[in-house]
Amino acid sequence: MNIEQRILEKLSHLEIEMRAKSLWEEVPPSPDAFESVEPFAIDTMEAAQWLQWILIPRLTAMIDQGAMLPSNFAIAPYFEEIYKDDEEGRFIAFLDHLRELDSYFQFTVIGE
């Protein structure tokens, strides 16, 4: 399995985990929410919304188009901060999926 296939598989696992944790939404945020220029659309979306409606579709589209994917980025720390008070461990698997996704992008140039 190549790196792009592993990324797509991890994105699928993230969706499954988000659905299991009731983080997946059926209705997108308002069109204005997508106009944010802030990192993670922090001023217009919840973190899970950004993941569902921006990152997952963009990475999927980039892979489908054979575009060069970003390298050396990490999103898990943002979500770790959001769920730092998760004393019940409800989001452990979700965060593990994000950490693994991050690992696919560390110091690797993907695509051409």
C-alpha distances in whole Angstrom, upper triangle without the diagonal:
4,7,8,6,7,10,11,10,12,15,15,16,18,20,20,22,24,25,26,28,30,28,27,30,31,33,32,34,37,36,38,35,33,35,35,35,34,31,29,32,34,37,36,33,32,29,27,29,27,24,24,26,25,22,19,21,21,17,16,19,18,14,16,18,16,18,18,17,19,19,21,22,22,23,23,27,28,27,28,32,32,31,33,36,33,35,34,31,30,27,25,22,22,23,20,17,19,19,15,15,17,16,13,16,18,19,16,17,14,15,18
4,6,5,6,9,10,11,12,14,16,17,18,20,21,23,24,26,27,29,30,29,27,30,31,32,31,33,36,35,36,34,31,33,33,32,32,29,27,30,32,35,35,32,31,28,27,28,26,23,23,25,23,20,18,19,19,15,14,17,15,11,14,16,13,15,14,14,16,16,18,19,20,21,22,25,27,26,27,31,31,31,33,36,34,36,35,31,31,27,26,23,22,23,20,18,18,18,15,14,16,14,11,13,15,16,13,13,10,11,14
4,5,5,6,9,10,10,12,14,15,16,18,20,21,22,24,26,27,28,26,25,28,29,30,29,30,33,32,33,31,28,30,30,29,28,25,24,27,29,32,31,29,28,25,24,25,23,20,21,22,20,17,16,17,16,12,13,15,13,10,13,15,12,13,12,11,13,12,14,15,16,18,19,22,23,23,24,27,28,28,29,32,31,33,33,29,28,25,24,21,20,20,18,15,15,15,12,10,12,11,7,9,12,13,10,11,8,10,13
4,5,5,6,9,10,11,12,14,15,17,19,20,21,23,24,26,27,25,23,25,26,28,26,28,30,29,31,28,26,28,28,27,27,24,22,25,27,30,29,27,27,24,22,23,21,18,18,20,18,15,13,14,13,10,9,11,10,6,9,11,9,11,10,9,12,13,15,16,17,18,19,22,23,23,24,27,27,28,30,33,31,34,33,29,28,25,24,21,20,20,19,15,15,16,13,11,13,13,9,10,14,15,12,11,8,9,12
4,5,5,6,9,10,11,12,14,15,17,18,20,21,23,24,26,24,22,25,25,27,26,28,31,30,32,30,27,30,30,29,29,26,24,27,29,32,31,28,27,24,23,23,22,19,19,20,19,16,14,15,15,12,10,13,12,9,10,13,12,14,14,13,15,16,18,18,19,19,20,24,24,23,25,28,28,28,30,33,31,33,32,29,27,24,23,20,19,20,18,15,16,17,14,12,15,14,11,13,16,18,15,15,12,12,16
4,5,5,6,9,10,10,12,14,15,16,18,20,21,22,24,22,21,24,25,27,26,28,31,31,32,29,27,30,29,29,28,25,23,26,27,31,30,27,26,23,21,22,21,17,18,20,19,16,13,15,16,12,12,15,14,11,13,16,15,16,15,13,15,15,16,16,16,17,17,21,22,21,22,25,26,25,27,30,28,30,29,25,24,21,20,17,16,17,15,12,13,13,10,9,12,11,8,11,14,16,14,15,12,14,17
4,5,5,6,9,10,10,12,14,15,16,18,20,21,22,20,19,21,23,24,23,25,28,27,29,26,23,26,25,25,25,21,19,22,24,27,26,23,23,19,18,19,17,14,15,17,15,12,10,12,12,8,9,12,11,9,12,14,13,14,13,11,12,13,14,14,14,14,15,18,19,18,20,23,23,23,25,28,26,29,28,24,23,20,19,16,15,15,14,10,11,12,9,7,10,10,7,9,13,15,13,13,11,13,16
4,5,5,6,9,10,11,13,14,15,17,19,20,21,19,17,20,20,22,21,23,26,26,28,25,23,26,25,26,25,23,20,22,24,27,26,23,23,20,18,18,17,14,14,15,15,12,9,10,11,8,7,10,11,8,10,13,13,14,15,12,14,16,17,17,16,16,17,21,21,20,22,25,24,24,27,29,27,30,29,25,24,21,20,17,16,17,16,12,13,15,12,10,13,14,11,13,16,19,16,16,13,14,18
4,5,5,6,9,10,11,12,14,15,17,19,20,19,17,20,21,23,23,25,28,28,30,27,25,28,28,28,28,25,22,24,26,29,28,25,23,21,18,19,19,15,15,17,17,14,11,13,15,12,10,14,14,12,13,17,16,18,18,16,17,18,19,18,18,17,17,21,21,20,21,25,24,23,26,28,26,28,27,23,22,19,18,15,14,16,14,10,12,14,11,10,13,14,12,14,17,20,18,19,16,17,21
4,5,5,6,9,10,10,12,14,15,16,18,16,15,19,20,22,22,23,27,27,29,25,24,27,26,26,25,22,19,22,23,27,25,22,21,18,15,17,16,13,13,16,16,13,10,13,14,11,11,15,15,13,15,18,18,18,18,15,16,16,17,16,14,14,13,17,18,16,18,21,20,20,22,25,22,25,24,20,19,16,15,12,11,12,10,7,8,10,8,6,10,11,10,12,15,18,17,18,16,18,21
4,5,5,6,9,10,10,12,14,15,16,14,13,15,17,19,18,20,23,23,25,22,20,23,23,23,23,20,17,19,21,24,22,19,18,15,13,14,13,10,10,12,12,9,6,9,11,9,8,12,13,12,13,16,17,17,17,14,15,16,17,16,14,13,13,17,17,15,18,20,19,19,22,24,22,25,24,21,19,16,16,13,11,13,12,8,9,12,10,8,11,13,12,13,16,19,18,19,16,18,21
4,5,5,6,9,10,11,12,14,15,14,12,15,16,19,18,21,24,24,27,24,22,25,25,26,26,23,20,22,23,26,24,21,20,17,14,15,16,12,11,14,14,12,9,11,14,12,10,14,15,14,14,18,18,19,20,17,19,20,21,19,18,16,16,20,20,18,20,23,21,21,24,26,23,26,24,21,19,16,17,13,12,14,14,10,12,14,13,11,15,16,15,17,20,23,21,22,19,20,24
4,5,5,6,8,10,11,12,14,13,12,16,17,20,20,22,26,26,28,25,24,27,27,28,26,24,20,23,23,27,25,22,20,17,14,16,16,13,12,15,16,14,11,14,16,14,13,17,18,16,18,21,21,22,22,19,20,21,21,19,17,16,15,18,19,16,18,21,20,19,21,23,20,23,21,18,16,13,13,10,9,11,11,7,10,12,11,10,14,15,14,17,19,23,22,23,21,22,26
4,5,5,6,8,10,10,12,10,10,13,15,18,17,19,23,24,25,22,21,24,23,24,23,20,17,19,20,23,21,18,16,13,10,13,13,9,9,13,14,11,9,12,14,13,13,16,17,17,18,21,22,22,22,18,19,19,20,17,15,13,12,16,15,13,15,18,16,15,18,20,18,21,19,16,14,11,12,9,7,9,10,6,8,11,11,9,12,14,14,16,19,22,21,22,20,22,26
4,5,5,6,9,10,10,9,7,10,12,15,15,17,21,22,24,21,20,23,23,24,23,21,17,19,20,23,21,17,16,14,10,11,13,9,8,11,13,12,9,11,14,13,12,16,18,17,18,21,22,22,23,20,20,22,22,20,18,15,15,19,18,15,17,20,18,17,21,22,20,23,21,18,15,13,15,12,9,12,13,10,11,15,14,13,16,18,17,19,22,25,24,25,22,24,27
4,5,5,6,9,10,10,9,12,14,17,17,20,23,25,27,24,23,27,26,28,27,24,21,22,23,26,24,20,18,16,13,14,16,13,11,15,17,15,12,15,18,17,15,19,21,20,20,24,25,25,26,23,23,25,25,23,20,18,17,20,20,17,19,21,19,18,21,22,19,22,20,17,14,13,14,11,9,13,13,11,13,16,15,14,18,19,19,21,24,27,26,27,25,26,30
4,5,5,6,9,8,9,13,15,18,18,20,24,25,27,24,23,27,26,27,26,23,20,21,22,24,23,19,17,14,11,14,15,12,12,15,17,15,13,16,19,18,17,21,22,21,23,26,26,27,27,23,23,24,24,21,19,16,15,18,17,14,15,18,16,15,18,19,16,18,16,13,11,9,10,8,6,10,11,9,11,14,14,14,16,18,19,21,23,26,26,27,25,27,31
4,5,5,6,5,5,9,12,14,15,16,20,22,23,20,20,24,23,25,23,21,17,18,19,21,19,16,13,12,8,10,12,10,9,12,14,14,12,15,17,17,17,20,22,21,22,25,26,26,26,23,23,24,24,21,18,15,14,17,16,13,15,17,15,13,17,18,15,18,17,14,11,9,12,10,7,11,12,11,11,15,15,15,17,19,20,21,23,27,27,28,26,28,31
4,5,5,6,5,8,10,13,15,17,20,22,24,21,22,25,25,27,26,24,20,21,21,23,21,18,15,14,11,12,15,13,10,14,16,16,14,16,19,19,18,21,23,23,23,26,28,28,29,26,26,27,27,25,22,19,18,21,20,16,18,21,18,17,20,20,18,20,18,16,13,12,15,13,11,14,16,14,15,18,19,18,20,23,23,24,27,30,30,31,28,30,33
4,6,8,8,11,14,17,18,20,24,26,28,24,25,28,28,30,28,26,22,23,23,26,24,20,17,16,13,15,17,15,14,17,20,19,17,19,22,22,21,24,26,25,26,29,30,31,31,28,28,29,29,26,23,20,19,21,20,17,18,20,18,16,19,19,16,18,15,14,10,10,13,11,10,13,15,13,15,18,19,18,21,23,24,25,28,31,31,32,30,32,35
4,5,8,11,14,16,17,19,22,25,26,23,23,27,26,28,26,24,20,21,21,23,21,18,15,14,11,13,16,14,13,16,19,18,17,20,22,22,22,25,27,26,27,30,31,31,31,28,28,28,28,25,22,18,17,19,18,14,15,17,15,13,16,16,13,15,13,12,8,8,11,10,9,12,14,13,14,17,18,18,21,23,24,25,27,31,31,32,31,32,36
4,6,8,11,13,14,16,19,22,23,20,21,25,24,27,25,23,20,20,20,22,20,16,13,13,10,12,15,14,12,15,18,18,17,19,22,22,22,24,27,27,27,30,32,31,32,29,28,30,29,26,23,20,19,21,19,16,18,19,16,14,18,18,15,18,16,15,11,11,15,14,12,15,17,16,17,20,21,20,22,25,26,27,29,33,32,33,32,33,36
4,6,10,12,12,13,17,19,20,17,18,21,21,23,21,20,16,16,16,18,16,13,10,10,6,8,11,10,9,12,14,15,14,16,19,19,19,22,24,24,25,28,29,28,29,25,25,26,26,23,20,16,16,18,16,13,15,16,13,13,16,17,15,18,17,15,12,11,14,13,10,13,16,14,14,18,19,18,20,23,23,24,26,30,29,30,29,30,34
4,7,9,10,12,16,18,19,16,17,21,20,23,22,20,16,17,17,19,17,13,11,11,7,8,11,9,7,10,13,13,12,13,16,17,17,19,21,22,22,25,27,26,27,24,24,26,26,23,21,17,17,20,18,15,18,19,16,16,20,20,18,21,20,19,15,14,17,15,12,15,17,15,15,19,20,18,20,23,23,24,26,30,29,30,28,29,32
4,6,7,9,13,15,17,14,15,19,19,22,21,21,17,16,17,18,15,12,11,12,9,8,11,11,8,9,13,14,13,14,17,19,18,20,22,23,23,26,28,27,28,26,26,28,28,25,23,20,20,22,20,17,21,21,18,18,22,23,21,24,23,22,18,17,20,19,16,18,21,19,18,22,23,21,23,26,26,26,29,32,31,32,30,30,33
4,7,10,13,15,17,16,16,20,21,24,24,23,20,19,20,21,17,15,14,16,12,11,14,14,10,10,14,16,15,14,18,20,18,20,23,24,23,25,28,28,29,27,27,30,31,28,26,23,23,26,23,21,24,25,22,22,26,26,24,28,26,25,21,20,23,22,19,22,24,21,21,25,25,23,26,29,28,28,31,34,33,33,31,31,34
4,7,9,11,14,13,13,17,18,21,22,22,19,17,18,19,15,13,14,15,13,10,13,14,11,10,13,16,15,15,18,20,19,20,23,24,24,26,28,28,29,27,28,30,31,28,27,23,24,26,23,22,25,25,22,23,27,27,26,29,28,27,24,22,26,24,21,23,26,24,23,27,27,25,27,30,29,29,32,35,34,34,32,32,34
4,6,8,11,9,10,13,14,18,18,18,15,14,15,16,12,10,12,13,11,8,10,12,9,7,10,13,13,12,15,18,17,18,20,22,22,23,26,25,27,24,25,27,28,25,24,21,22,24,21,20,24,24,21,22,26,27,26,29,29,27,24,22,25,24,21,23,25,23,21,25,26,23,25,28,27,27,30,32,32,31,29,29,32
4,6,8,6,8,11,12,15,16,16,14,11,13,12,9,7,10,12,11,8,9,12,10,8,11,14,15,14,16,19,19,20,22,24,24,25,28,26,27,25,25,28,28,25,24,20,22,23,20,19,23,22,19,21,25,26,25,29,28,27,25,23,26,25,22,23,26,24,22,26,27,24,25,29,28,27,30,33,32,32,30,31,33
4,5,5,7,10,11,15,16,18,16,12,14,13,9,9,12,15,15,11,12,15,14,11,13,17,18,16,18,21,22,21,23,26,26,26,29,28,29,27,27,30,30,27,26,23,25,26,23,22,26,25,22,25,28,29,28,32,32,31,28,26,29,29,25,26,29,27,25,29,30,27,28,32,31,30,33,35,34,34,32,32,34
4,5,6,7,10,13,15,17,15,12,15,14,10,11,14,16,16,13,13,16,15,11,12,16,17,15,16,20,20,19,21,24,24,24,27,25,27,25,25,28,29,26,26,23,26,27,23,23,27,27,24,27,30,31,31,34,35,33,31,28,31,30,27,28,30,28,26,29,30,27,28,31,30,29,32,34,33,32,30,30,32
4,5,5,8,11,13,15,14,11,13,11,8,10,14,16,17,13,13,17,16,13,13,17,19,18,18,21,22,21,23,26,26,26,29,27,28,26,25,28,29,26,26,23,25,26,22,23,27,26,23,26,29,30,30,34,35,33,31,29,32,31,28,28,31,29,26,29,31,28,28,32,31,29,32,34,33,32,31,31,33
4,5,6,10,11,12,11,7,10,8,5,6,10,12,13,10,10,13,13,10,11,14,16,15,16,19,20,20,22,24,25,25,27,25,26,24,23,26,26,23,22,19,22,22,19,19,23,22,19,22,25,26,27,30,31,30,27,25,28,28,24,24,27,25,23,26,28,25,25,28,28,26,29,31,31,30,29,30,31
4,6,9,10,12,10,7,11,10,8,8,12,13,14,10,9,12,12,9,8,12,14,13,13,16,17,17,18,21,22,22,24,22,22,21,20,23,24,21,21,18,21,22,19,19,23,23,21,23,26,28,28,32,32,31,28,26,28,27,24,24,27,24,22,25,26,23,23,27,26,24,27,29,28,27,26,26,28
4,6,9,11,11,8,11,10,8,10,14,15,17,14,12,15,16,12,11,14,17,16,15,18,20,19,20,23,24,23,25,23,23,22,21,24,25,22,22,20,23,24,20,21,25,24,22,25,28,30,30,34,35,33,31,28,31,30,27,27,29,27,24,27,29,25,25,28,28,26,28,29,29,28,27,27,28
4,6,8,9,5,8,7,6,9,12,13,15,13,11,14,15,13,11,14,17,16,15,18,21,20,20,24,25,24,26,23,23,21,20,22,23,20,20,17,20,21,17,19,22,21,19,23,25,27,28,31,32,31,29,26,29,29,25,24,27,26,22,25,27,24,23,27,26,24,26,28,28,27,27,27,28
4,7,9,7,9,9,10,12,14,15,17,15,12,15,17,15,12,14,18,18,16,18,21,20,20,23,25,24,25,22,22,20,18,20,21,18,18,17,20,20,17,19,22,21,20,23,25,28,29,32,34,32,30,27,29,29,26,25,27,26,23,24,26,23,22,26,25,23,24,25,26,25,25,26,27
4,6,5,6,7,9,10,12,12,15,14,11,14,17,15,13,14,17,18,16,18,21,21,21,24,26,26,27,23,23,20,18,20,19,16,16,14,17,17,14,16,19,17,17,20,22,24,25,29,31,29,28,25,27,27,23,22,25,24,20,22,24,22,20,24,24,21,23,24,25,25,25,26,28
4,5,6,9,10,11,12,10,13,13,10,12,15,14,11,11,15,16,15,16,19,20,19,22,24,24,24,22,20,18,15,17,16,13,12,11,14,13,10,13,16,15,14,18,19,22,23,27,28,26,25,22,23,24,20,19,22,21,17,18,21,18,16,20,20,18,19,21,22,22,22,24,25
4,5,8,9,8,9,7,10,9,6,8,11,11,9,9,12,14,13,14,17,18,18,20,22,23,24,21,20,17,15,17,16,13,12,9,12,12,9,11,14,13,12,15,18,20,21,24,26,24,22,19,21,21,17,16,19,18,14,17,19,16,15,19,19,17,19,21,22,22,22,23,26
4,5,6,6,8,8,11,9,7,10,12,11,9,11,14,15,14,16,19,19,19,22,24,24,25,23,22,20,18,20,20,16,16,13,16,16,12,13,17,16,14,18,20,22,23,26,27,26,24,21,23,24,20,19,22,21,18,20,22,20,19,23,23,21,23,25,25,25,25,26,28
4,6,6,7,7,11,10,8,11,14,13,12,13,16,18,17,19,21,22,23,25,27,27,28,26,25,22,20,22,21,17,16,13,15,14,11,12,15,13,12,15,17,19,20,24,25,24,22,20,22,23,19,18,22,21,18,20,23,20,19,23,24,22,23,26,27,27,27,28,30
4,6,8,10,13,12,11,14,16,15,14,16,19,20,19,22,24,24,25,28,29,29,31,28,28,25,23,25,24,21,19,17,19,18,14,15,18,16,14,18,20,21,23,26,28,27,25,23,25,26,23,22,25,25,21,24,26,24,23,27,28,26,27,29,30,30,30,31,33
4,7,10,12,9,9,13,14,12,12,15,17,18,18,20,22,22,24,26,27,28,30,27,27,25,23,25,25,22,21,17,19,19,16,16,19,18,16,19,21,22,23,27,28,27,25,23,25,26,22,22,25,24,21,24,26,24,23,27,28,26,28,30,31,30,30,31,33
4,6,8,6,6,10,10,10,10,12,14,15,16,18,20,21,22,24,25,26,28,26,26,23,22,24,24,20,19,15,17,17,14,13,17,16,13,16,19,20,20,24,25,24,21,19,22,22,19,19,22,21,18,21,23,21,21,25,25,24,26,29,29,29,28,29,31
4,6,5,6,9,10,10,11,13,14,16,17,19,20,22,23,25,26,28,29,27,27,24,22,24,23,20,17,14,15,15,12,11,14,13,10,12,15,17,17,20,21,20,18,16,19,19,16,16,19,18,16,19,21,20,20,23,24,23,25,28,28,29,28,30,32
4,5,5,6,9,10,10,10,12,15,15,16,18,20,21,22,24,26,27,25,24,21,19,21,20,16,14,10,11,12,8,7,11,11,8,10,14,15,15,19,20,18,16,13,16,16,13,12,16,15,12,15,18,16,16,20,20,20,21,24,25,26,25,27,30
4,5,5,6,8,10,10,11,13,15,15,17,19,20,21,23,25,26,24,24,21,20,22,21,18,15,11,12,14,11,9,12,13,10,11,15,16,15,19,19,17,15,12,15,14,11,12,15,13,12,15,17,15,16,19,20,20,22,25,25,26,25,27,30
4,5,5,6,8,9,10,12,13,15,16,17,19,21,22,23,25,24,24,21,20,22,22,19,17,14,15,16,13,12,16,16,13,15,18,20,19,22,22,21,18,16,18,18,14,15,18,16,15,18,20,17,18,22,22,21,24,27,27,27,25,27,29
4,6,5,5,6,9,10,11,12,14,16,17,19,20,21,23,21,21,18,17,19,19,16,14,11,13,15,12,11,15,15,13,15,18,20,20,24,24,22,20,17,19,19,15,15,18,16,13,17,18,15,16,20,20,19,21,24,24,24,22,24,26
4,6,6,5,6,9,10,10,12,14,15,16,18,20,21,19,19,16,15,17,18,14,13,9,11,13,11,10,14,15,13,14,18,20,19,23,22,20,18,15,17,16,12,12,15,12,10,14,15,12,13,17,16,16,19,22,21,22,20,22,25
4,6,6,6,7,10,11,11,13,15,16,17,19,21,20,21,18,18,20,21,18,16,13,14,17,15,13,17,18,16,17,20,22,21,24,24,21,19,16,18,17,13,15,17,14,13,16,17,14,16,19,19,19,21,24,24,24,22,23,26
4,6,7,6,9,11,11,12,14,16,17,18,20,19,20,18,18,21,22,18,18,15,17,19,16,16,19,20,18,19,23,25,24,27,27,25,22,19,22,20,17,18,20,17,16,19,20,17,18,21,21,20,23,26,25,24,22,23,25
4,6,6,6,9,10,11,12,14,15,16,18,16,17,15,14,17,18,15,15,13,15,17,15,15,19,19,18,20,23,25,24,28,28,26,23,20,22,21,17,18,20,17,15,18,19,15,16,19,18,17,20,23,22,21,19,20,22
4,6,5,6,8,10,10,12,14,15,16,15,15,12,11,14,15,12,12,10,13,15,13,13,17,18,17,19,21,24,23,27,27,24,22,19,20,19,15,15,17,14,12,15,15,12,12,16,15,14,17,19,18,18,16,17,20
4,6,5,6,9,10,11,12,14,15,15,15,12,13,16,17,14,14,12,14,17,16,15,18,20,19,20,23,25,24,27,26,24,21,18,19,17,14,15,16,13,11,15,14,11,13,16,14,14,18,20,19,19,16,17,20
4,6,5,6,9,10,10,12,14,13,15,13,14,17,19,17,17,15,17,20,19,18,22,23,22,23,26,28,27,30,30,27,25,22,23,21,18,19,20,17,15,18,18,14,16,19,17,17,20,22,21,20,17,17,20
4,5,5,6,9,10,10,12,11,12,10,11,14,17,15,15,14,17,20,18,18,22,23,22,24,27,29,28,32,32,29,27,23,24,23,19,20,21,18,16,18,18,14,15,18,16,15,18,20,18,17,15,15,17
4,5,5,6,9,10,10,9,10,7,9,12,14,13,14,13,16,19,18,18,21,23,22,23,26,29,28,31,31,28,26,22,23,21,18,18,18,15,14,16,15,11,12,15,12,11,15,17,15,14,12,12,15
4,5,5,6,9,10,10,12,10,12,15,18,16,17,16,18,21,21,20,23,25,24,25,28,31,29,32,32,29,26,23,24,21,19,20,20,16,15,18,16,13,15,17,14,14,18,20,17,16,13,13,16
4,5,5,6,8,8,11,10,13,16,19,18,19,18,21,24,23,23,26,28,27,28,31,33,32,35,35,32,30,27,27,25,22,23,23,20,19,21,20,16,18,20,17,16,20,21,19,17,14,13,15
4,5,5,6,5,7,7,10,13,16,16,17,17,20,23,22,23,26,27,27,28,31,34,33,36,36,33,31,27,28,25,23,23,23,20,18,20,19,15,16,18,15,14,17,18,16,13,11,9,11
4,5,5,6,8,7,11,13,17,16,18,18,20,24,23,23,26,28,28,29,31,34,33,36,35,32,30,27,27,24,22,23,22,19,18,19,17,14,16,17,13,13,17,18,15,13,9,8,11
4,6,8,11,11,14,17,20,20,21,21,24,27,26,26,29,31,30,31,34,37,35,38,37,34,32,29,29,26,24,25,25,21,21,23,21,17,19,20,17,17,21,22,18,16,13,11,13
4,5,9,10,14,17,20,20,22,22,25,28,27,28,31,32,32,33,36,39,37,41,40,37,35,32,32,29,27,27,27,24,23,25,23,19,21,22,18,18,21,22,18,16,13,10,11
4,7,9,12,15,18,19,21,22,25,27,27,28,30,32,32,33,36,39,37,41,40,37,35,32,32,29,27,27,26,23,22,23,21,18,19,20,16,16,19,19,15,13,9,6,8
4,6,10,12,16,16,19,20,23,25,25,26,29,30,30,32,34,37,36,40,39,36,35,31,31,29,26,26,26,23,21,22,21,18,18,19,16,14,17,17,14,11,8,6,7
4,7,9,13,14,17,18,21,23,23,25,27,29,29,31,32,36,35,38,38,35,34,30,30,28,26,25,25,22,20,21,19,16,16,17,13,11,14,14,11,8,6,4,5
4,6,10,10,13,14,17,20,20,21,23,25,25,27,29,32,31,34,35,31,30,27,26,24,22,21,21,18,16,17,16,13,12,13,10,8,11,12,9,7,5,6,9
4,7,7,10,12,15,17,17,19,21,22,23,25,26,30,30,33,33,30,29,25,25,24,21,20,20,18,15,16,15,12,11,12,10,7,9,10,9,7,7,9,11
4,6,9,12,14,16,17,19,20,22,23,25,26,29,29,32,33,29,29,25,24,23,21,19,19,17,15,14,14,12,9,10,9,5,6,6,6,6,7,10,12
4,7,10,12,13,15,17,18,19,21,23,23,27,27,30,31,27,27,24,23,22,20,18,18,17,14,13,13,11,8,9,9,5,4,5,7,8,10,14,16
4,7,9,10,11,14,15,16,18,19,20,24,24,27,28,25,25,21,20,20,18,15,16,15,11,11,12,10,7,9,9,6,7,9,10,11,12,15,18
4,6,7,8,10,11,13,14,16,17,20,20,23,24,21,21,17,17,17,14,12,13,12,9,8,10,8,5,8,10,8,8,11,13,14,15,18,21
4,6,6,7,9,10,11,13,14,18,18,21,22,19,18,15,15,15,12,10,11,11,7,8,10,9,7,10,12,10,11,15,16,17,17,20,23
4,5,5,6,9,10,10,12,15,15,18,19,15,15,12,11,12,10,7,8,9,5,5,9,8,7,10,12,12,12,16,17,19,19,22,25
4,5,5,6,9,10,10,14,14,17,19,16,17,13,13,14,12,9,11,12,9,8,12,12,10,12,15,14,14,17,19,21,22,25,28
4,5,5,7,9,10,13,14,17,19,17,17,13,14,15,13,10,13,13,10,11,14,13,12,15,17,16,16,19,21,22,23,26,28
4,5,5,6,8,11,11,15,16,13,13,10,11,12,9,7,11,11,8,10,13,13,12,15,17,17,17,21,22,24,24,26,29
4,5,5,6,9,9,12,14,12,12,9,9,12,10,7,10,12,9,10,13,14,13,15,18,18,18,21,23,25,25,28,31
4,6,5,8,10,13,15,14,14,12,13,15,13,11,14,15,13,13,17,17,15,18,21,20,20,23,25,27,28,30,33
4,6,8,9,12,14,13,13,10,12,15,12,10,14,15,13,14,18,17,17,20,22,22,22,25,27,29,28,31,34
4,5,5,9,11,9,9,7,9,12,10,9,12,14,12,14,17,17,17,20,22,22,23,26,28,30,29,32,35
4,6,8,11,10,11,9,10,14,13,10,13,16,14,15,18,19,18,20,23,23,23,26,28,31,31,34,37
4,6,9,9,10,10,12,15,14,13,16,18,17,18,21,22,22,24,27,27,27,30,32,34,34,37,40
4,5,6,6,7,9,12,12,11,14,16,16,17,19,21,21,23,25,26,26,30,31,34,34,36,40
4,5,8,9,10,14,14,14,16,18,19,19,22,23,23,25,28,29,29,32,34,36,36,39,43
4,5,8,9,12,13,14,15,18,18,19,21,23,24,25,28,29,30,33,34,37,36,39,43
4,6,5,9,10,10,11,14,15,16,18,20,20,22,24,26,26,30,31,33,33,36,39
4,6,8,8,10,12,13,14,16,18,19,20,22,24,26,26,30,31,33,32,35,38
4,6,5,6,9,10,11,12,14,15,16,18,20,22,23,27,27,29,29,31,35
4,5,5,6,9,10,10,12,14,15,16,19,21,21,25,26,28,28,30,34
4,5,5,6,9,10,11,12,14,15,17,19,20,24,24,27,26,28,32
4,5,5,6,9,10,11,13,15,16,18,19,23,23,25,24,26,30
4,5,5,6,9,10,10,12,15,16,17,20,21,24,23,26,29
4,5,5,6,9,10,11,13,15,16,19,20,22,22,25,28
4,5,5,6,9,10,11,13,15,18,18,21,19,22,26
4,5,5,6,9,10,11,13,16,17,19,18,21,24
4,5,5,6,9,10,11,14,15,18,18,21,24
4,5,5,7,9,10,14,14,17,16,19,22
4,5,5,7,9,13,12,14,13,16,20
4,5,5,7,10,11,13,13,16,20
4,5,5,9,9,12,13,16,19
4,6,9,7,10,9,13,16
4,6,6,8,8,12,14
4,5,9,10,14,16
4,7,10,13,15
4,6,10,12
4,7,8
4,7
4
